[in-house]
Amino acid sequence: MSNTLLIAQLRSIVGSTNVLTHDDPAADLRAYEQDWRKREHGASLAVVRPANTPEVAAVVKACAAAGASIVPQGGNTGMVVGSTPDASGTQVVLSLQRMNQVRTIDGANLTATVDAGCVLQAIQEACETAGFLFPLSMASEGSCTIGGNLGTNAGGTQVVRYGNTRELCLGLEVVTPQGEIWDGLSGLRKDNTGYDLRHLMIGSEGTLGVITGAIMKLYPLPAAQLTAFAAVPSLEAAVQLLGLAHQHLSAGLTGFEVMGQFALSLVTKHFPQLRVPFQDRADTPYCVVLENSDQESETHARERFERLLEVALEQGCVQDAVVAESITQARALWHIRESIPLAQAQEGLNIKHDISIAVSRIPEFVRLADAQLQAAFPGVRLVNYGHLGDGNLHYNVQAPAGSDAEAFLRDDEKGVNTIVYDMVDQFRGSISAEHGVGSLKREKLEQHKSPVALGMMRAIKQALDPKNTMNPGRVLSFK
């Protein structure tokens, strides 16, 4: 089938206005063809925007018959170039942004059934209006979609209590590479009838099928929510504080984020309207933001939270702390943490790492990796922050002050990555904790994943997508 015939068929499925091509001078495809970090810019054959699952299935079936590969796309907010087309001009971008409905909220089952194109924040707000908490939360929640969150098994700031997106999903609806629809929207918490296809699809980054719908877990809204911003003298002290938080708050500990002072200084520099605590303390290399959400009364929860901070001050793992007195203040403290990626981008191009290490070994990892990077690349600035509560660091490397950031990225990214990822291997960590692999880390995955694991992954890909039409070039090279 020619490209012209395929595009005509796609238009007959979703309507002419929902098939965008470069031949149409009124169509602007830039938002679909450039990755979030503006590192890659591709060229698609067409951008197709279906409105429902049967339309997705028909589009996939038409593309399969024509031999055209598909790039599923939600909010296109990924960090590893996993949802933008390559430069060939032959790939079809399948945008799910029109599939943006919260289908049902089942209060008795504590679940929400949603379209894959639902923006995360819209799900949070719909569930809160219905009297429930959907706890998945991250800085990009105003733009990212639940399908992309599932495709990458996104983490966010509340993993320490609620787990990654995988733990929040009870069922999926998926279109296979052949255009068939698998309806797994049962909403069951127990189902031991064979292989768990849901978990196979979650984290597969669109390489095994297109997620079109999901059933997600809900929780009661917390009666009390407390947030503190604490200055700590070292990463070791931050780990000690985390242990105390587990002891004193138990399951009430919902968030525990660490931030290096250089990362916070970038927030102060680029967003001076934000008041960052403890910027004037030379003895505070790190700060922590921690959150306690509980079903207890506000008074009882606050007593436990303040007792935790008293013990931490007595033991020396906290030097000072600010406790939010209102939801507005709590949001302001979290906004500081969530502004770090934006401040870092304002500072210039950088080399990002999304790594996970056993929590107990993070201080040692950072000490050794910092030293090796400074020895190899004198003057580099380390933007170290992330989800200490679950062992996930965004251990990013900024060019030396005053240097050419673009040249640093071009000339030194490979060397920086080698040092960081080799060190991750030594600590039995992971080179991707929550962002996925995409095309950016595909070669690194093959260097750092065991041959046995890679062989099993390729066998799954071969079985489900033998023609390699689903998001080719992502996660694995197809041999």
C-alpha positions in Angstrom: 0.0 0.0 0.0 1.3 3.4 -0.9 1.7 6.2 1.6 -1.1 8.1 -0.2 -3.5 5.2 0.1 -2.6 4.7 3.8 -3.2 8.3 4.7 -6.6 8.2 2.8 -7.5 5.1 4.8 -6.5 6.7 8.1 -8.6 9.7 7.3 -11.6 7.5 6.6 -11.1 6.0 10.1 -10.6 9.1 12.3 -11.7 11.9 10.0 -9.7 14.2 7.9 -9.2 16.9 10.6 -7.5 14.3 12.8 -4.8 13.2 10.4 -2.1 15.8 10.2 0.5 15.7 7.4 3.3 18.0 6.2 1.4 18.5 2.9 -1.1 20.5 4.8 0.2 24.1 5.3 -2.2 24.7 8.1 -0.9 21.7 10.1 1.7 22.3 12.8 3.4 19.0 13.7 6.3 20.4 15.7 4.8 19.5 19.1 4.5 15.9 18.0 7.9 15.5 16.3 10.2 17.1 18.9 11.0 15.4 22.3 10.4 17.2 25.6 14.0 18.1 26.2 14.4 19.4 22.6 17.3 17.0 21.9 15.8 15.2 18.9 13.5 16.3 16.1 11.9 13.7 13.8 9.7 13.7 10.8 6.5 11.7 10.7 4.5 10.4 7.8 1.4 11.6 9.6 0.0 12.3 13.1 -3.2 10.4 13.7 -5.6 11.4 16.6 -8.2 8.7 17.2 -11.1 9.3 19.5 -11.7 5.8 21.0 -10.3 2.3 21.2 -12.0 0.9 18.1 -10.5 3.7 16.1 -7.1 2.9 17.6 -7.5 -0.7 16.6 -8.5 0.2 13.0 -5.5 2.6 12.7 -3.1 0.0 14.0 -4.6 -2.7 11.6 -4.3 -0.4 8.6 -0.7 0.5 9.5 0.2 -3.2 10.0 -1.2 -4.0 6.5 0.8 -1.2 5.0 4.0 -2.1 6.9 4.1 1.3 8.5 5.5 1.5 12.0 3.7 3.3 14.8 4.9 5.6 17.6 2.3 5.8 20.4 2.3 9.2 22.0 0.5 10.7 25.0 1.7 14.1 26.5 5.2 13.7 24.8 6.8 14.6 28.1 9.3 11.7 28.3 13.0 12.2 29.1 14.5 9.4 26.9 13.2 10.1 23.4 10.7 7.3 23.6 7.6 8.8 21.9 8.8 11.0 19.0 9.3 9.7 15.5 12.6 9.2 13.8 13.8 11.3 10.9 12.8 8.9 8.2 9.4 10.4 7.5 7.8 7.0 7.4 6.4 6.5 10.9 2.9 7.2 12.0 2.5 9.1 15.3 -0.5 7.8 17.1 -1.5 10.6 19.5 -4.0 9.6 22.2 -4.7 13.1 23.4 -8.4 13.0 22.2 -9.0 10.0 24.4 -9.1 12.0 27.6 -12.1 10.9 29.6 -12.5 9.5 33.1 -14.9 6.8 32.2 -16.1 5.7 35.6 -15.2 6.1 39.3 -16.2 3.1 41.4 -16.2 4.1 45.0 -17.0 0.7 46.4 -14.2 -0.9 44.5 -11.9 2.1 45.0 -11.0 2.3 41.3 -11.2 4.8 38.4 -11.4 3.6 34.8 -9.7 6.2 32.5 -8.7 6.7 28.9 -5.0 6.5 28.2 -4.9 10.1 27.0 -6.2 11.5 30.3 -3.8 14.1 31.7 -2.6 13.0 35.1 -3.7 16.2 36.9 -7.2 15.8 35.4 -7.5 12.3 36.9 -6.3 13.6 40.3 -8.9 16.4 40.3 -11.8 14.2 39.1 -11.0 11.7 41.8 -10.7 14.4 44.5 -14.0 15.9 43.5 -15.5 12.4 44.0 -13.9 12.2 47.5 -10.9 10.0 46.7 -7.2 10.3 46.3 -5.3 9.2 43.2 -1.8 9.4 44.6 0.4 9.4 41.5 2.1 12.8 41.4 5.1 14.3 39.6 6.3 17.7 38.3 4.9 17.1 34.8 1.4 16.1 35.9 -0.2 19.0 34.2 1.0 17.7 30.8 1.8 14.0 31.1 -0.9 11.3 30.4 -1.7 8.2 32.3 -1.0 6.0 29.2 2.6 7.4 29.1 2.9 7.0 32.9 1.9 3.3 32.5 4.1 2.9 29.4 7.2 4.0 31.3 6.1 2.8 34.8 6.5 6.3 36.1 7.4 6.9 39.7 6.9 10.4 41.1 7.0 11.8 44.6 4.8 9.3 46.6 6.3 6.0 45.6 7.6 5.5 49.1 4.0 4.8 50.2 2.0 4.0 47.1 4.5 2.5 44.7 5.2 3.2 41.0 2.4 3.4 38.5 2.6 -0.4 38.1 1.4 -0.8 41.7 -1.5 1.5 41.1 -2.9 -0.3 38.1 -5.5 -3.1 38.3 -6.3 -3.6 34.7 -5.6 -2.5 31.1 -7.2 -2.2 27.7 -4.6 -2.7 25.0 -4.5 -2.8 21.2 -2.1 -5.4 19.9 0.4 -4.9 17.1 -2.1 -6.8 14.9 -4.9 -4.4 15.7 -6.8 -6.7 18.1 -8.3 -5.4 21.4 -7.4 -7.0 24.6 -9.9 -6.0 27.3 -8.3 -6.5 30.7 -10.4 -3.9 32.5 -11.7 -6.3 35.2 -10.6 -4.2 38.2 -9.8 -7.4 40.2 -7.2 -7.4 43.0 -6.8 -11.1 42.7 -6.6 -13.0 39.4 -4.2 -16.0 39.1 -5.3 -17.2 35.7 -2.0 -17.5 33.9 0.6 -14.9 32.8 -0.1 -11.3 34.0 -0.3 -9.5 30.7 -1.0 -6.2 32.5 2.5 -6.2 34.0 4.0 -7.2 30.7 2.5 -4.1 29.0 3.4 -1.7 31.9 6.9 -0.3 31.3 7.1 -1.7 27.7 7.1 1.9 26.3 4.7 1.1 23.5 6.8 -1.6 22.0 4.4 -4.4 22.6 1.0 -2.7 22.1 -0.9 0.5 22.6 -2.5 1.1 26.0 -5.9 2.7 25.4 -7.5 2.5 28.9 -6.7 1.5 32.5 -8.3 0.8 35.8 -6.4 2.6 38.6 -6.5 2.2 42.4 -8.0 5.0 44.5 -7.6 5.7 48.3 -9.6 7.7 50.8 -8.6 11.4 51.0 -6.2 11.9 54.0 -7.6 13.6 57.0 -4.3 15.2 57.7 -1.4 16.2 55.5 1.8 17.6 56.9 4.9 18.8 55.1 8.4 19.9 56.4 11.5 21.2 54.7 14.6 20.2 56.7 18.3 21.1 56.5 20.6 18.1 56.9 24.4 18.0 57.3 25.0 15.1 54.9 23.5 12.4 52.8 24.2 9.9 55.6 22.1 12.2 57.8 19.3 12.2 55.3 19.3 8.4 55.2 19.2 8.4 59.1 16.3 10.8 59.0 14.5 8.5 56.5 14.8 5.6 59.0 13.4 7.8 61.8 10.5 8.8 59.6 9.7 5.2 58.9 9.8 4.5 62.7 7.7 7.4 63.7 5.2 7.8 60.8 5.0 4.2 59.5 2.7 4.0 56.5 1.9 7.7 57.0 5.2 8.7 55.3 4.1 9.5 51.8 7.0 11.6 50.4 10.7 11.9 51.1 12.8 14.0 48.7 16.5 15.0 48.9 17.9 18.1 47.2 21.6 19.2 47.0 22.3 22.8 47.7 23.6 23.4 44.2 20.3 22.2 42.8 18.5 24.5 45.2 20.8 27.4 44.3 19.6 27.1 40.7 16.0 27.5 41.8 17.0 30.6 43.7 18.9 32.0 40.7 16.3 31.4 38.1 13.1 31.7 40.2 14.0 34.3 42.7 10.3 34.7 43.6 10.5 31.3 45.3 11.7 31.5 48.9 14.1 28.6 49.4 14.8 27.9 53.0 18.4 27.6 54.4 20.2 29.0 51.4 22.4 31.0 53.7 23.7 28.0 55.7 27.2 26.9 54.7 26.9 23.8 56.8 23.9 22.4 54.9 24.9 20.5 51.8 21.5 18.9 51.5 17.9 19.6 52.3 14.9 17.2 52.5 11.2 17.7 52.0 9.1 15.1 53.7 5.4 14.5 53.9 3.1 12.7 56.2 -0.5 11.9 55.1 -2.8 10.2 57.6 -6.3 9.3 58.4 -5.8 10.4 62.0 -6.9 13.7 63.3 -4.8 16.8 62.4 -3.8 17.2 66.1 -2.6 13.6 66.5 -0.8 13.6 63.2 0.9 16.9 63.9 2.1 15.6 67.3 3.8 12.6 65.8 5.3 14.7 63.0 6.7 17.2 65.3 8.0 14.5 67.6 9.9 13.0 64.6 11.6 16.3 64.0 12.4 16.8 67.7 14.2 13.4 67.8 16.0 14.1 64.5 17.3 17.4 65.9 18.4 15.7 69.1 20.3 13.0 67.1 21.9 15.6 64.8 20.5 14.3 61.5 18.5 17.5 61.1 19.9 21.0 61.7 16.8 23.0 61.2 13.3 22.6 59.8 10.4 24.5 58.5 6.9 22.9 59.0 4.1 24.1 56.7 1.2 25.6 58.6 -1.3 25.5 55.7 -1.9 23.7 52.4 -0.7 26.8 50.6 2.7 26.7 52.5 3.0 23.0 51.8 2.4 23.5 48.1 5.1 26.3 48.2 7.6 23.9 49.7 6.8 21.2 47.2 7.0 23.7 44.4 10.6 24.4 45.3 11.5 20.7 44.8 9.4 20.5 41.5 11.2 23.6 40.1 14.6 22.0 40.1 14.3 20.5 36.6 13.1 23.7 35.2 15.8 25.7 36.9 18.4 23.3 35.6 17.1 23.7 32.1 17.3 27.4 32.4 20.9 27.1 33.5 21.7 25.2 30.2 22.0 21.8 28.6 23.0 19.1 31.0 23.5 15.3 31.2 20.7 13.6 33.0 20.7 10.4 34.9 17.7 8.7 36.4 19.3 6.0 38.6 18.3 3.8 41.5 20.6 2.5 44.2 19.8 0.7 47.5 19.0 3.5 49.9 21.6 2.5 52.4 24.4 2.8 49.8 23.4 6.1 48.2 25.8 8.3 50.3 28.8 6.0 49.3 27.7 6.1 45.7 27.5 9.9 45.6 30.8 10.3 47.3 32.7 8.0 44.8 30.8 9.2 41.7 31.3 12.9 42.6 35.1 12.3 43.0 35.5 10.5 39.8 33.5 13.0 37.8 35.5 15.9 39.2 38.8 14.2 38.5 37.8 13.5 34.9 35.9 16.7 34.2 37.2 19.4 36.5 34.6 22.0 37.4 31.5 20.1 36.5 28.5 21.0 38.6 26.4 18.2 40.1 22.7 18.7 40.3 21.8 15.9 42.7 18.2 15.5 43.9 15.4 13.0 43.8 13.3 10.4 45.6 15.6 9.3 48.4 12.7 7.4 50.0 12.7 4.8 47.2 16.4 5.0 46.2 15.9 7.0 43.0 18.3 9.9 42.3 18.3 12.4 39.4 22.1 12.6 39.4 22.6 15.2 36.7 25.8 16.8 35.5 26.0 20.5 34.4 28.8 21.9 32.4 31.5 23.9 34.3 30.4 27.5 35.0 31.2 29.8 32.0 31.8 26.9 29.6 30.0 26.0 26.4 27.1 23.7 27.6 26.4 22.5 24.1 30.0 21.5 23.5 30.1 19.8 26.9 27.1 17.7 26.0 28.4 16.9 22.6 32.0 16.0 23.6 31.7 14.7 27.2 28.3 13.0 27.5 29.6 9.6 26.6 32.5 9.8 29.2 30.2 11.1 31.9 27.7 8.4 31.3 30.4 5.7 31.4 31.6 6.9 34.8 28.1 7.1 36.2 26.7 3.9 34.8 29.8 1.8 35.6 29.5 3.0 39.2 25.8 2.1 39.2 26.8 -1.4 38.1 29.3 -1.6 40.9 26.5 -0.8 43.3 24.0 -3.2 41.7 21.7 -0.4 40.8 19.7 0.5 37.7 20.5 3.0 35.0 16.8 3.9 34.6 14.6 4.1 37.7 11.4 5.8 36.4 12.0 7.5 33.0 12.3 4.4 30.9 14.8 3.5 28.2 13.5 5.0 25.0 16.1 5.4 22.3 18.4 7.5 24.4 19.4 4.7 26.7 18.9 1.7 24.4 22.6 1.1 23.8 23.4 1.6 27.5 20.7 -1.0 28.4 22.4 -3.6 26.2 25.7 -2.8 27.9 24.4 -3.0 31.4 21.6 -5.6 31.3 22.5 -9.3 31.5 22.5 -11.3 28.2 20.0 -13.7 29.7 17.5 -10.8 30.5 18.0 -9.3 27.0 17.4 -12.6 25.4 14.1 -13.0 27.3 13.0 -9.5 26.4 13.7 -10.1 22.7 11.8 -13.3 22.7 8.8 -11.5 24.1 9.1 -8.7 21.5 9.5 -11.3 18.7 6.4 -13.2 19.9 4.1 -10.2 20.2 5.4 -7.9 17.5 7.3 -10.0 14.9 7.2 -7.3 12.3 8.7 -4.7 14.7 6.1 -2.1 13.9 5.4 -0.9 17.4 7.7 1.9 18.4 10.8 0.4 16.8 14.2 1.4 18.0 13.0 1.9 21.6 14.1 -0.1 24.6 15.7 -2.9 22.5 17.5 -3.3 19.2 15.5 -5.9 17.2 17.8 -8.6 15.9 
